[in-house]
C-alpha cells in the first residue's frame, strides 16, 4: 500500500468523543476509501470533580503497523485492522450519518463524524493541509 494513494496516515489527532462521554482521545488515524481506523493511545476523561487519564502504549497492542503497511494489499490491511480494533474504533465511510471535513483554520477546521445512532465526534487533525489532502482523497473537494 502507498500512503496518500491507498490510505492516509495521521500520526496524531485529538478526538472529542461526544458530549455525554466527556472524553478526549489522542489517537493515530488510518483513512482508506472504505474505512477510518482509530488507534487510541491516550484518553482524558473529565469527571464531575476531576480528570482521569488513561495511557496505552499502542506498540504493546499492535506493534509498528507502519512497518508492515508497504507489504500489505488493501484487503489484507482492512482484515488486519478489523481483527485487532474494537468496533467502536472502526468507521465504515459509506455507513456514516455525518462525514464532514472542514479545511478552515482554528475552530473552522476539523473532521466531524457520526455513526448512525451515535454521538457526533469531532476530530482535530492538524495541519489544515492534511485535512485538505483527506478531503481530496475522498473526492469531496
C-alpha positions in Angstrom: 0.0 0.0 0.0 1.1 3.5 -0.7 0.4 6.5 1.6 -1.8 9.2 0.1 -2.8 6.8 -2.7 -4.3 3.7 -0.9 -4.6 5.3 2.5 -3.8 8.4 4.5 -2.0 8.1 7.8 -2.5 10.7 10.6 0.1 10.3 13.4 -1.9 12.3 16.0 -5.4 13.5 16.2 -7.4 14.7 19.2 -10.9 13.3 19.2 -13.8 14.8 21.2 -15.8 11.6 21.8 -19.1 13.4 22.3 -20.8 15.5 25.0 -22.2 12.6 27.1 -18.8 10.8 27.2 -16.8 13.8 28.3 -13.7 12.2 26.8 -10.8 13.5 24.7 -8.8 10.8 23.0 -5.4 11.1 21.3 -5.0 8.6 18.5 -3.5 7.6 15.2 -5.8 7.5 12.3 -5.8 5.5 9.1 -8.2 6.5 6.3 -8.9 4.2 3.4 -11.6 4.6 0.8 -13.8 2.2 2.8 -12.8 2.8 6.4 -11.5 5.1 9.1 -9.5 3.2 11.7 -8.7 4.8 15.1 -5.8 3.6 17.2 -6.1 5.3 20.6 -3.1 5.9 22.8 -4.3 8.3 25.4 -7.7 9.3 26.8 -8.6 12.1 29.1 -12.0 11.7 30.8 -13.4 14.8 32.5 -15.3 13.6 35.6 -17.6 15.7 37.8 -14.9 16.7 40.2 -11.7 16.0 38.3 -10.0 14.3 35.5 -8.8 10.8 34.8 -6.1 9.9 32.2 -5.6 6.5 30.6 -2.5 5.8 28.6 -1.9 3.0 26.2 1.4 2.1 24.5 0.0 1.3 21.1 3.1 -0.7 20.2 2.3 -3.1 23.0 -1.0 -3.9 21.4 -0.4 -3.5 17.7 3.4 -3.3 17.1 4.5 -0.8 14.5 1.9 -1.1 11.8 3.6 1.4 9.6 6.5 -1.0 9.0 4.0 -3.7 7.8 1.8 -1.5 5.6 4.1 -1.3 2.4 4.0 -5.1 2.2 0.2 -5.3 2.5 -2.6 -5.0 -0.1 -5.7 -3.0 0.9 -7.8 -6.1 1.7 -5.1 -7.5 4.0 -4.8 -4.2 5.7 -8.5 -4.0 6.3 -8.6 -7.5 7.7 -5.7 -6.8 10.0 -7.3 -3.7 11.4 -10.8 -5.2 11.6 -9.3 -8.1 13.5 -7.5 -6.0 16.1 -9.6 -3.0 16.8 -12.8 -2.7 18.8 -15.9 -2.0 16.7 -16.3 1.5 18.2 -12.9 2.4 16.7 -13.9 1.3 13.2 -15.8 3.7 10.9 -17.2 2.4 7.6 -17.3 5.5 5.5 -20.4 4.5 3.5 -22.4 3.9 6.7 -21.6 7.2 8.4 -24.5 9.6 9.0 -22.2 12.6 9.1 -18.8 12.7 7.4 -17.7 16.4 7.2 -14.2 17.6 6.5 -13.6 21.3 7.0 -10.3 22.8 5.9 -10.5 26.2 7.5 -8.2 27.3 10.3 -8.7 27.1 14.1 -12.4 26.4 15.0 -13.4 26.5 11.3 -11.4 23.3 10.6 -11.8 19.7 11.7 -13.5 16.5 10.8 -16.9 15.7 12.2 -18.2 12.1 12.2 -21.3 10.4 13.4 -22.2 6.8 13.1 -25.9 6.0 12.7 -27.5 6.4 16.1 -24.2 7.6 17.7 -22.9 10.8 19.0 -21.2 13.5 16.9 -17.5 13.2 17.3 -15.0 15.9 16.3 -11.5 15.0 15.1 -8.9 17.7 15.4 -6.4 16.9 12.6 -3.6 19.3 12.0 -2.4 21.0 9.9 -5.2 22.2 7.6 -3.1 20.9 4.6 -3.6 17.4 5.9 -7.4 17.9 6.1 -7.3 19.2 2.6 -5.5 16.0 1.5 -8.1 13.8 3.2 -10.9 15.8 1.6 -9.3 15.3 -1.8 -8.7 11.6 -1.1 -12.5 11.2 -0.7 -13.3 13.4 -3.7 -15.0 16.0 -1.5 -13.2 18.9 -3.0 
